Amino acid sequence: MKMSAASALAAWAVGTAWLIVFVVLEHFDAPGPDLLDYVQWGMLLPALILYPLFRKWFAAWLLRQRG
């Protein structure tokens, strides 16, 4: 599987940001299902929406670094 450097960096950034938010919210989460559990997993959608923006930004950044 071929993946560009910009795509890999964008996937890393989105995954890391989502994981940090998930862990921080987990600290305030009570045992059992509640609203915060849905918020934690609901944050995955905005993270995935940001992926193309991160990919574009990393591609431009990598181009500047080469030139």
PQR file with spaces between the fields and no chain letter, atoms N, CA, C, O and H, PARSE charges and radii, in Angstrom:
ATOM       1  N    MET     1       0.842   -1.173    0.000 -0.4000 1.5000
ATOM       2  CA   MET     1       0.000    0.000    0.000 -0.0000 2.0000
ATOM       3  C    MET     1       0.887    1.236    0.000  0.5500 1.7000
ATOM       4  O    MET     1       1.731    1.412    0.880 -0.5500 1.4000
ATOM       5  N    LYS     2       0.687    2.086   -0.994 -0.4000 1.5000
ATOM       6  CA   LYS     2       1.449    3.322   -1.068 -0.0000 2.0000
ATOM       7  C    LYS     2       0.644    4.450   -0.432  0.5500 1.7000
ATOM       8  O    LYS     2      -0.548    4.614   -0.692 -0.5500 1.4000
ATOM       9  H    LYS     2       0.002    1.943   -1.708  0.4000 1.0000
ATOM      10  N    MET     3       1.325    5.216    0.402 -0.4000 1.5000
ATOM      11  CA   MET     3       0.696    6.358    1.050 -0.0000 2.0000
ATOM      12  C    MET     3       1.680    7.510    1.006  0.5500 1.7000
ATOM      13  O    MET     3       2.859    7.336    1.318 -0.5500 1.4000
ATOM      14  H    MET     3       2.294    5.083    0.613  0.4000 1.0000
ATOM      15  N    SER     4       1.211    8.672    0.627 -0.4000 1.5000
ATOM      16  CA   SER     4       2.112    9.822    0.572 -0.0000 2.0000
ATOM      17  C    SER     4       2.464   10.266    1.988  0.5500 1.7000
ATOM      18  O    SER     4       1.767    9.951    2.952 -0.5500 1.4000
ATOM      19  H    SER     4       0.254    8.813    0.374  0.4000 1.0000
ATOM      20  N    ALA     5       3.549   10.995    2.082 -0.4000 1.5000
ATOM      21  CA   ALA     5       3.994   11.493    3.391 -0.0000 2.0000
ATOM      22  C    ALA     5       2.953   12.435    3.987  0.5500 1.7000
ATOM      23  O    ALA     5       2.701   12.401    5.191 -0.5500 1.4000
ATOM      24  H    ALA     5       4.115   11.251    1.299  0.4000 1.0000
ATOM      25  N    ALA     6       2.352   13.269    3.154 -0.4000 1.5000
ATOM      26  CA   ALA     6       1.337   14.207    3.645 -0.0000 2.0000
ATOM      27  C    ALA     6       0.123   13.456    4.190  0.5500 1.7000
ATOM      28  O    ALA     6      -0.431   13.848    5.217 -0.5500 1.4000
ATOM      29  H    ALA     6       2.557   13.297    2.176  0.4000 1.0000
ATOM      30  N    SER     7      -0.296   12.386    3.519 -0.4000 1.5000
ATOM      31  CA   SER     7      -1.433   11.599    3.992 -0.0000 2.0000
ATOM      32  C    SER     7      -1.113   10.902    5.305  0.5500 1.7000
ATOM      33  O    SER     7      -1.950   10.845    6.206 -0.5500 1.4000
ATOM      34  H    SER     7       0.154   12.067    2.685  0.4000 1.0000
ATOM      35  N    ALA     8       0.100   10.374    5.411 -0.4000 1.5000
ATOM      36  CA   ALA     8       0.501    9.702    6.648 -0.0000 2.0000
ATOM      37  C    ALA     8       0.556   10.688    7.807  0.5500 1.7000
ATOM      38  O    ALA     8       0.095   10.374    8.904 -0.5500 1.4000
ATOM      39  H    ALA     8       0.780   10.421    4.680  0.4000 1.0000
ATOM      40  N    LEU     9       1.107   11.866    7.582 -0.4000 1.5000
ATOM      41  CA   LEU     9       1.175   12.874    8.642 -0.0000 2.0000
ATOM      42  C    LEU     9      -0.218   13.353    9.037  0.5500 1.7000
ATOM      43  O    LEU     9      -0.487   13.577   10.217 -0.5500 1.4000
ATOM      44  H    LEU     9       1.481   12.121    6.690  0.4000 1.0000
ATOM      45  N    ALA    10      -1.106   13.510    8.052 -0.4000 1.5000
ATOM      46  CA   ALA    10      -2.469   13.937    8.350 -0.0000 2.0000
ATOM      47  C    ALA    10      -3.200   12.868    9.168  0.5500 1.7000
ATOM      48  O    ALA    10      -3.905   13.196   10.122 -0.5500 1.4000
ATOM      49  H    ALA    10      -0.888   13.328    7.094  0.4000 1.0000
ATOM      50  N    ALA    11      -3.039   11.614    8.806 -0.4000 1.5000
ATOM      51  CA   ALA    11      -3.671   10.525    9.569 -0.0000 2.0000
ATOM      52  C    ALA    11      -3.133   10.482   10.991  0.5500 1.7000
ATOM      53  O    ALA    11      -3.889   10.273   11.940 -0.5500 1.4000
ATOM      54  H    ALA    11      -2.466   11.348    8.031  0.4000 1.0000
ATOM      55  N    TRP    12      -1.832   10.679   11.139 -0.4000 1.5000
ATOM      56  CA   TRP    12      -1.220   10.700   12.474 -0.0000 2.0000
ATOM      57  C    TRP    12      -1.768   11.863   13.299  0.5500 1.7000
ATOM      58  O    TRP    12      -2.103   11.687   14.470 -0.5500 1.4000
ATOM      59  H    TRP    12      -1.218   10.849   10.368  0.4000 1.0000
ATOM      60  N    ALA    13      -1.863   13.054   12.693 -0.4000 1.5000
ATOM      61  CA   ALA    13      -2.332   14.238   13.409 -0.0000 2.0000
ATOM      62  C    ALA    13      -3.786   14.090   13.841  0.5500 1.7000
ATOM      63  O    ALA    13      -4.133   14.396   14.982 -0.5500 1.4000
ATOM      64  H    ALA    13      -1.591   13.197   11.741  0.4000 1.0000
ATOM      65  N    VAL    14      -4.629   13.625   12.938 -0.4000 1.5000
ATOM      66  CA   VAL    14      -6.048   13.457   13.256 -0.0000 2.0000
ATOM      67  C    VAL    14      -6.226   12.384   14.332  0.5500 1.7000
ATOM      68  O    VAL    14      -6.987   12.571   15.282 -0.5500 1.4000
ATOM      69  H    VAL    14      -4.348   13.376   12.011  0.4000 1.0000
ATOM      70  N    GLY    15      -5.530   11.273   14.180 -0.4000 1.5000
ATOM      71  CA   GLY    15      -5.642   10.194   15.168 -0.0000 2.0000
ATOM      72  C    GLY    15      -5.145   10.605   16.539  0.5500 1.7000
ATOM      73  O    GLY    15      -5.758   10.271   17.553 -0.5500 1.4000
ATOM      74  H    GLY    15      -4.912   11.121   13.409  0.4000 1.0000
ATOM      75  N    THR    16      -4.040   11.323   16.573 -0.4000 1.5000
ATOM      76  CA   THR    16      -3.485   11.769   17.847 -0.0000 2.0000
ATOM      77  C    THR    16      -4.401   12.772   18.529  0.5500 1.7000
ATOM      78  O    THR    16      -4.647   12.672   19.731 -0.5500 1.4000
ATOM      79  H    THR    16      -3.542   11.594   15.749  0.4000 1.0000
ATOM      80  N    ALA    17      -4.909   13.739   17.771 -0.4000 1.5000
ATOM      81  CA   ALA    17      -5.812   14.740   18.345 -0.0000 2.0000
ATOM      82  C    ALA    17      -7.072   14.082   18.896  0.5500 1.7000
ATOM      83  O    ALA    17      -7.521   14.411   19.994 -0.5500 1.4000
ATOM      84  H    ALA    17      -4.709   13.821   16.794  0.4000 1.0000
ATOM      85  N    TRP    18      -7.644   13.144   18.127 -0.4000 1.5000
ATOM      86  CA   TRP    18      -8.847   12.470   18.602 -0.0000 2.0000
ATOM      87  C    TRP    18      -8.555   11.646   19.862  0.5500 1.7000
ATOM      88  O    TRP    18      -9.354   11.631   20.798 -0.5500 1.4000
ATOM      89  H    TRP    18      -7.279   12.877   17.235  0.4000 1.0000
ATOM      90  N    LEU    19      -7.421   10.973   19.877 -0.4000 1.5000
ATOM      91  CA   LEU    19      -7.079   10.156   21.031 -0.0000 2.0000
ATOM      92  C    LEU    19      -6.865   11.002   22.281  0.5500 1.7000
ATOM      93  O    LEU    19      -7.269   10.601   23.372 -0.5500 1.4000
ATOM      94  H    LEU    19      -6.772   10.985   19.116  0.4000 1.0000
ATOM      95  N    ILE    20      -6.239   12.160   22.137 -0.4000 1.5000
ATOM      96  CA   ILE    20      -6.037   13.056   23.285 -0.0000 2.0000
ATOM      97  C    ILE    20      -7.385   13.520   23.828  0.5500 1.7000
ATOM      98  O    ILE    20      -7.608   13.492   25.038 -0.5500 1.4000
ATOM      99  H    ILE    20      -5.911   12.486   21.251  0.4000 1.0000
ATOM     100  N    VAL    21      -8.284   13.946   22.940 -0.4000 1.5000
ATOM     101  CA   VAL    21      -9.620   14.380   23.379 -0.0000 2.0000
ATOM     102  C    VAL    21     -10.347   13.217   24.049  0.5500 1.7000
ATOM     103  O    VAL    21     -10.993   13.403   25.080 -0.5500 1.4000
ATOM     104  H    VAL    21      -8.103   13.968   21.957  0.4000 1.0000
ATOM     105  N    PHE    22     -10.248   12.026   23.472 -0.4000 1.5000
ATOM     106  CA   PHE    22     -10.915   10.855   24.029 -0.0000 2.0000
ATOM     107  C    PHE    22     -10.412   10.564   25.446  0.5500 1.7000
ATOM     108  O    PHE    22     -11.212   10.309   26.346 -0.5500 1.4000
ATOM     109  H    PHE    22      -9.723   11.876   22.634  0.4000 1.0000
ATOM     110  N    VAL    23      -9.100   10.600   25.646 -0.4000 1.5000
ATOM     111  CA   VAL    23      -8.517   10.287   26.953 -0.0000 2.0000
ATOM     112  C    VAL    23      -8.861   11.368   27.976  0.5500 1.7000
ATOM     113  O    VAL    23      -9.160   11.054   29.128 -0.5500 1.4000
ATOM     114  H    VAL    23      -8.449   10.807   24.915  0.4000 1.0000
ATOM     115  N    VAL    24      -8.822   12.634   27.568 -0.4000 1.5000
ATOM     116  CA   VAL    24      -9.167   13.713   28.500 -0.0000 2.0000
ATOM     117  C    VAL    24     -10.622   13.593   28.930  0.5500 1.7000
ATOM     118  O    VAL    24     -10.933   13.736   30.112 -0.5500 1.4000
ATOM     119  H    VAL    24      -8.579   12.889   26.633  0.4000 1.0000
ATOM     120  N    LEU    25     -11.514   13.331   27.981 -0.4000 1.5000
ATOM     121  CA   LEU    25     -12.926   13.174   28.334 -0.0000 2.0000
ATOM     122  C    LEU    25     -13.165   11.922   29.172  0.5500 1.7000
ATOM     123  O    LEU    25     -14.068   11.900   30.008 -0.5500 1.4000
ATOM     124  H    LEU    25     -11.261   13.215   27.020  0.4000 1.0000
ATOM     125  N    GLU    26     -12.374   10.894   28.959 -0.4000 1.5000
ATOM     126  CA   GLU    26     -12.515    9.654   29.734 -0.0000 2.0000
ATOM     127  C    GLU    26     -12.263    9.904   31.226  0.5500 1.7000
ATOM     128  O    GLU    26     -12.830    9.230   32.086 -0.5500 1.4000
ATOM     129  H    GLU    26     -11.640   10.911   28.279  0.4000 1.0000
ATOM     130  N    HIS    27     -11.414   10.871   31.510 -0.4000 1.5000
ATOM     131  CA   HIS    27     -11.119   11.213   32.908 -0.0000 2.0000
ATOM     132  C    HIS    27     -12.379   11.672   33.641  0.5500 1.7000
ATOM     133  O    HIS    27     -12.524   11.424   34.838 -0.5500 1.4000
ATOM     134  H    HIS    27     -10.953   11.418   30.812  0.4000 1.0000
ATOM     135  N    PHE    28     -13.290   12.338   32.930 -0.4000 1.5000
ATOM     136  CA   PHE    28     -14.505   12.857   33.537 -0.0000 2.0000
ATOM     137  C    PHE    28     -15.693   11.909   33.382  0.5500 1.7000
ATOM     138  O    PHE    28     -16.791   12.214   33.847 -0.5500 1.4000
ATOM     139  H    PHE    28     -13.172   12.540   31.957  0.4000 1.0000
ATOM     140  N    ASP    29     -15.486   10.786   32.745 -0.4000 1.5000
ATOM     141  CA   ASP    29     -16.573    9.848   32.433 -0.0000 2.0000
ATOM     142  C    ASP    29     -16.866    8.947   33.616  0.5500 1.7000
ATOM     143  O    ASP    29     -15.966    8.342   34.198 -0.5500 1.4000
ATOM     144  H    ASP    29     -14.593   10.539   32.367  0.4000 1.0000
ATOM     145  N    ALA    30     -18.140    8.871   33.959 -0.4000 1.5000
ATOM     146  CA   ALA    30     -18.568    7.953   35.019 -0.0000 2.0000
ATOM     147  C    ALA    30     -18.746    6.556   34.407  0.5500 1.7000
ATOM     148  O    ALA    30     -18.980    6.428   33.206 -0.5500 1.4000
ATOM     149  H    ALA    30     -18.871    9.362   33.486  0.4000 1.0000
ATOM     150  N    PRO    31     -18.633    5.515   35.239 -0.5600 1.5000
ATOM     151  CA   PRO    31     -18.849    4.163   34.707  0.2800 2.0000
ATOM     152  C    PRO    31     -20.265    4.006   34.162  0.5500 1.7000
ATOM     153  O    PRO    31     -21.223    4.576   34.685 -0.5500 1.4000
ATOM     154  N    GLY    32     -20.366    3.228   33.112 -0.4000 1.5000
ATOM     155  CA   GLY    32     -21.670    2.981   32.510 -0.0000 2.0000
ATOM     156  C    GLY    32     -21.928    3.919   31.345  0.5500 1.7000
ATOM     157  O    GLY    32     -21.251    4.938   31.208 -0.5500 1.4000
ATOM     158  H    GLY    32     -19.589    2.764   32.687  0.4000 1.0000
ATOM     159  N    PRO    33     -22.886    3.592   30.516 -0.5600 1.5000
ATOM     160  CA   PRO    33     -23.180    4.432   29.349  0.2800 2.0000
ATOM     161  C    PRO    33     -23.862    5.740   29.760  0.5500 1.7000
ATOM     162  O    PRO    33     -24.799    5.742   30.558 -0.5500 1.4000
ATOM     163  N    ASP    34     -23.384    6.824   29.214 -0.4000 1.5000
ATOM     164  CA   ASP    34     -24.006    8.121   29.433 -0.0000 2.0000
ATOM     165  C    ASP    34     -23.685    9.028   28.250  0.5500 1.7000
ATOM     166  O    ASP    34     -23.082    8.584   27.273 -0.5500 1.4000
ATOM     167  H    ASP    34     -22.622    6.822   28.566  0.4000 1.0000
ATOM     168  N    LEU    35     -24.077   10.273   28.329 -0.4000 1.5000
ATOM     169  CA   LEU    35     -23.914   11.216   27.219 -0.0000 2.0000
ATOM     170  C    LEU    35     -22.451   11.388   26.820  0.5500 1.7000
ATOM     171  O    LEU    35     -22.146   11.516   25.634 -0.5500 1.4000
ATOM     172  H    LEU    35     -24.567   10.635   29.122  0.4000 1.0000
ATOM     173  N    LEU    36     -21.552   11.394   27.788 -0.4000 1.5000
ATOM     174  CA   LEU    36     -20.139   11.619   27.495 -0.0000 2.0000
ATOM     175  C    LEU    36     -19.556   10.521   26.597  0.5500 1.7000
ATOM     176  O    LEU    36     -18.653   10.787   25.804 -0.5500 1.4000
ATOM     177  H    LEU    36     -21.799   11.290   28.751  0.4000 1.0000
ATOM     178  N    ASP    37     -20.058    9.315   26.716 -0.4000 1.5000
ATOM     179  CA   ASP    37     -19.600    8.236   25.835 -0.0000 2.0000
ATOM     180  C    ASP    37     -19.951    8.545   24.380  0.5500 1.7000
ATOM     181  O    ASP    37     -19.150    8.306   23.477 -0.5500 1.4000
ATOM     182  H    ASP    37     -20.791    9.100   27.360  0.4000 1.0000
ATOM     183  N    TYR    38     -21.144    9.074   24.164 -0.4000 1.5000
ATOM     184  CA   TYR    38     -21.546    9.429   22.802 -0.0000 2.0000
ATOM     185  C    TYR    38     -20.759   10.626   22.284  0.5500 1.7000
ATOM     186  O    TYR    38     -20.453   10.697   21.093 -0.5500 1.4000
ATOM     187  H    TYR    38     -21.795    9.268   24.897  0.4000 1.0000
ATOM     188  N    VAL    39     -20.431   11.563   23.160 -0.4000 1.5000
ATOM     189  CA   VAL    39     -19.620   12.717   22.762 -0.0000 2.0000
ATOM     190  C    VAL    39     -18.222   12.257   22.358  0.5500 1.7000
ATOM     191  O    VAL    39     -17.673   12.733   21.364 -0.5500 1.4000
ATOM     192  H    VAL    39     -20.680   11.506   24.127  0.4000 1.0000
ATOM     193  N    GLN    40     -17.647   11.332   23.126 -0.4000 1.5000
ATOM     194  CA   GLN    40     -16.310   10.824   22.801 -0.0000 2.0000
ATOM     195  C    GLN    40     -16.275   10.229   21.402  0.5500 1.7000
ATOM     196  O    GLN    40     -15.383   10.552   20.617 -0.5500 1.4000
ATOM     197  H    GLN    40     -18.094   10.946   23.933  0.4000 1.0000
ATOM     198  N    TRP    41     -17.216    9.380   21.083 -0.4000 1.5000
ATOM     199  CA   TRP    41     -17.230    8.743   19.763 -0.0000 2.0000
ATOM     200  C    TRP    41     -17.733    9.707   18.698  0.5500 1.7000
ATOM     201  O    TRP    41     -17.369    9.575   17.529 -0.5500 1.4000
ATOM     202  H    TRP    41     -17.940    9.118   21.721  0.4000 1.0000
ATOM     203  N    GLY    42     -18.560   10.672   19.080 -0.4000 1.5000
ATOM     204  CA   GLY    42     -19.035   11.674   18.138 -0.0000 2.0000
ATOM     205  C    GLY    42     -17.931   12.608   17.664  0.5500 1.7000
ATOM     206  O    GLY    42     -18.036   13.200   16.590 -0.5500 1.4000
ATOM     207  H    GLY    42     -18.856   10.780   20.029  0.4000 1.0000
ATOM     208  N    MET    43     -16.881   12.742   18.451 -0.4000 1.5000
ATOM     209  CA   MET    43     -15.745   13.589   18.068 -0.0000 2.0000
ATOM     210  C    MET    43     -14.946   12.969   16.922  0.5500 1.7000
ATOM     211  O    MET    43     -14.118   13.640   16.307 -0.5500 1.4000
ATOM     212  H    MET    43     -16.795   12.261   19.324  0.4000 1.0000
ATOM     213  N    LEU    44     -15.190   11.715   16.642 -0.4000 1.5000
ATOM     214  CA   LEU    44     -14.490   11.059   15.540 -0.0000 2.0000
ATOM     215  C    LEU    44     -14.899   11.651   14.186  0.5500 1.7000
ATOM     216  O    LEU    44     -14.063   11.781   13.292 -0.5500 1.4000
ATOM     217  H    LEU    44     -15.863   11.170   17.141  0.4000 1.0000
ATOM     218  N    LEU    45     -16.167   12.006   14.032 -0.4000 1.5000
ATOM     219  CA   LEU    45     -16.640   12.575   12.767 -0.0000 2.0000
ATOM     220  C    LEU    45     -15.967   13.915   12.447  0.5500 1.7000
ATOM     221  O    LEU    45     -15.474   14.074   11.330 -0.5500 1.4000
ATOM     222  H    LEU    45     -16.846   11.900   14.759  0.4000 1.0000
ATOM     223  N    PRO    46     -15.921   14.894   13.377 -0.5600 1.5000
ATOM     224  CA   PRO    46     -15.202   16.132   13.065  0.2800 2.0000
ATOM     225  C    PRO    46     -13.711   15.885   12.790  0.5500 1.7000
ATOM     226  O    PRO    46     -13.104   16.575   11.970 -0.5500 1.4000
ATOM     227  N    ALA    47     -13.138   14.914   13.471 -0.4000 1.5000
ATOM     228  CA   ALA    47     -11.725   14.598   13.225 -0.0000 2.0000
ATOM     229  C    ALA    47     -11.538   14.094   11.800  0.5500 1.7000
ATOM     230  O    ALA    47     -10.582   14.483   11.129 -0.5500 1.4000
ATOM     231  H    ALA    47     -13.631   14.355   14.137  0.4000 1.0000
ATOM     232  N    LEU    48     -12.434   13.239   11.331 -0.4000 1.5000
ATOM     233  CA   LEU    48     -12.337   12.734    9.961 -0.0000 2.0000
ATOM     234  C    LEU    48     -12.609   13.825    8.931  0.5500 1.7000
ATOM     235  O    LEU    48     -12.046   13.799    7.836 -0.5500 1.4000
ATOM     236  H    LEU    48     -13.211   12.924   11.876  0.4000 1.0000
ATOM     237  N    ILE    49     -13.459   14.773    9.271 -0.4000 1.5000
ATOM     238  CA   ILE    49     -13.728   15.891    8.371 -0.0000 2.0000
ATOM     239  C    ILE    49     -12.494   16.775    8.235  0.5500 1.7000
ATOM     240  O    ILE    49     -12.269   17.357    7.174 -0.5500 1.4000
ATOM     241  H    ILE    49     -13.916   14.794   10.161  0.4000 1.0000
ATOM     242  N    LEU    50     -11.699   16.883    9.284 -0.4000 1.5000
ATOM     243  CA   LEU    50     -10.491   17.705    9.246 -0.0000 2.0000
ATOM     244  C    LEU    50      -9.339   17.047    8.498  0.5500 1.7000
ATOM     245  O    LEU    50      -8.359   17.717    8.173 -0.5500 1.4000
ATOM     246  H    LEU    50     -11.882   16.409   10.146  0.4000 1.0000
ATOM     247  N    TYR    51      -9.435   15.754    8.219 -0.4000 1.5000
ATOM     248  CA   TYR    51      -8.342   15.037    7.566 -0.0000 2.0000
ATOM     249  C    TYR    51      -7.902   15.679    6.247  0.5500 1.7000
ATOM     250  O    TYR    51      -6.700   15.868    6.059 -0.5500 1.4000
ATOM     251  H    TYR    51     -10.232   15.210    8.484  0.4000 1.0000
ATOM     252  N    PRO    52      -8.808   16.024    5.320 -0.5600 1.5000
ATOM     253  CA   PRO    52      -8.344   16.639    4.066  0.2800 2.0000
ATOM     254  C    PRO    52      -7.634   17.982    4.278  0.5500 1.7000
ATOM     255  O    PRO    52      -6.700   18.317    3.549 -0.5500 1.4000
ATOM     256  N    LEU    53      -8.081   18.743    5.274 -0.4000 1.5000
ATOM     257  CA   LEU    53      -7.418   20.019    5.554 -0.0000 2.0000
ATOM     258  C    LEU    53      -5.996   19.791    6.067  0.5500 1.7000
ATOM     259  O    LEU    53      -5.060   20.478    5.658 -0.5500 1.4000
ATOM     260  H    LEU    53      -8.840   18.471    5.866  0.4000 1.0000
ATOM     261  N    PHE    54      -5.848   18.828    6.959 -0.4000 1.5000
ATOM     262  CA   PHE    54      -4.513   18.494    7.455 -0.0000 2.0000
ATOM     263  C    PHE    54      -3.631   17.978    6.325  0.5500 1.7000
ATOM     264  O    PHE    54      -2.451   18.325    6.263 -0.5500 1.4000
ATOM     265  H    PHE    54      -6.608   18.269    7.291  0.4000 1.0000
ATOM     266  N    ARG    55      -4.174   17.157    5.432 -0.4000 1.5000
ATOM     267  CA   ARG    55      -3.391   16.605    4.328 -0.0000 2.0000
ATOM     268  C    ARG    55      -2.890   17.716    3.407  0.5500 1.7000
ATOM     269  O    ARG    55      -1.738   17.709    2.975 -0.5500 1.4000
ATOM     270  H    ARG    55      -5.132   16.875    5.482  0.4000 1.0000
ATOM     271  N    LYS    56      -3.770   18.663    3.118 -0.4000 1.5000
ATOM     272  CA   LYS    56      -3.387   19.797    2.271 -0.0000 2.0000
ATOM     273  C    LYS    56      -2.301   20.632    2.953  0.5500 1.7000
ATOM     274  O    LYS    56      -1.331   21.034    2.311 -0.5500 1.4000
ATOM     275  H    LYS    56      -4.706   18.668    3.469  0.4000 1.0000
ATOM     276  N    TRP    57      -2.463   20.891    4.251 -0.4000 1.5000
ATOM     277  CA   TRP    57      -1.493   21.691    4.980 -0.0000 2.0000
ATOM     278  C    TRP    57      -0.139   20.985    5.043  0.5500 1.7000
ATOM     279  O    TRP    57       0.894   21.619    4.829 -0.5500 1.4000
ATOM     280  H    TRP    57      -3.251   20.564    4.773  0.4000 1.0000
ATOM     281  N    PHE    58      -0.129   19.699    5.331 -0.4000 1.5000
ATOM     282  CA   PHE    58       1.124   18.956    5.387 -0.0000 2.0000
ATOM     283  C    PHE    58       1.796   18.870    4.023  0.5500 1.7000
ATOM     284  O    PHE    58       3.023   18.914    3.938 -0.5500 1.4000
ATOM     285  H    PHE    58      -0.969   19.184    5.505  0.4000 1.0000
ATOM     286  N    ALA    59       1.008   18.747    2.950 -0.4000 1.5000
ATOM     287  CA   ALA    59       1.598   18.716    1.609 -0.0000 2.0000
ATOM     288  C    ALA    59       2.301   20.031    1.304  0.5500 1.7000
ATOM     289  O    ALA    59       3.413   20.030    0.776 -0.5500 1.4000
ATOM     290  H    ALA    59       0.011   18.711    3.019  0.4000 1.0000
ATOM     291  N    ALA    60       1.665   21.154    1.630 -0.4000 1.5000
ATOM     292  CA   ALA    60       2.291   22.462    1.412 -0.0000 2.0000
ATOM     293  C    ALA    60       3.528   22.627    2.289  0.5500 1.7000
ATOM     294  O    ALA    60       4.542   23.166    1.846 -0.5500 1.4000
ATOM     295  H    ALA    60       0.761   21.155    2.058  0.4000 1.0000
ATOM     296  N    TRP    61       3.443   22.166    3.521 -0.4000 1.5000
ATOM     297  CA   TRP    61       4.573   22.278    4.446 -0.0000 2.0000
ATOM     298  C    TRP    61       5.769   21.451    3.952  0.5500 1.7000
ATOM     299  O    TRP    61       6.910   21.911    4.001 -0.5500 1.4000
ATOM     300  H    TRP    61       2.619   21.727    3.881  0.4000 1.0000
ATOM     301  N    LEU    62       5.503   20.255    3.487 -0.4000 1.5000
ATOM     302  CA   LEU    62       6.576   19.404    2.970 -0.0000 2.0000
ATOM     303  C    LEU    62       7.207   20.007    1.723  0.5500 1.7000
ATOM     304  O    LEU    62       8.418   19.895    1.533 -0.5500 1.4000
ATOM     305  H    LEU    62       4.576   19.882    3.447  0.4000 1.0000
ATOM     306  N    LEU    63       6.416   20.640    0.877 -0.4000 1.5000
ATOM     307  CA   LEU    63       6.950   21.303   -0.317 -0.0000 2.0000
ATOM     308  C    LEU    63       7.877   22.450    0.067  0.5500 1.7000
ATOM     309  O    LEU    63       8.935   22.624   -0.538 -0.5500 1.4000
ATOM     310  H    LEU    63       5.432   20.731    1.032  0.4000 1.0000
ATOM     311  N    ARG    64       7.483   23.234    1.074 -0.4000 1.5000
ATOM     312  CA   ARG    64       8.335   24.337    1.540 -0.0000 2.0000
ATOM     313  C    ARG    64       9.636   23.817    2.120  0.5500 1.7000
ATOM     314  O    ARG    64      10.680   24.448    1.959 -0.5500 1.4000
ATOM     315  H    ARG    64       6.624   23.092    1.565  0.4000 1.0000
ATOM     316  N    GLN    65       9.590   22.671    2.794 -0.4000 1.5000
ATOM     317  CA   GLN    65      10.789   22.116    3.402 -0.0000 2.0000
ATOM     318  C    GLN    65      11.793   21.632    2.359  0.5500 1.7000
ATOM     319  O    GLN    65      13.001   21.672    2.593 -0.5500 1.4000
ATOM     320  H    GLN    65       8.742   22.158    2.925  0.4000 1.0000
ATOM     321  N    ARG    66      11.302   21.180    1.224 -0.4000 1.5000
ATOM     322  CA   ARG    66      12.189   20.689    0.170 -0.0000 2.0000
ATOM     323  C    ARG    66      12.851   21.822   -0.598  0.5500 1.7000
ATOM     324  O    ARG    66      13.976   21.689   -1.079 -0.5500 1.4000
ATOM     325  H    ARG    66      10.320   21.148    1.034  0.4000 1.0000
ATOM     326  N    GLY    67      12.142   22.934   -0.708 -0.4000 1.5000
ATOM     327  CA   GLY    67      12.585   23.945   -1.633 -0.0000 2.0000
ATOM     328  C    GLY    67      13.292   25.089   -1.110  0.5500 1.7000
ATOM     329  O    GLY    67      13.686   25.972   -1.872 -0.5500 1.4000
ATOM     330  H    GLY    67      11.228   23.043   -0.317  0.4000 1.0000
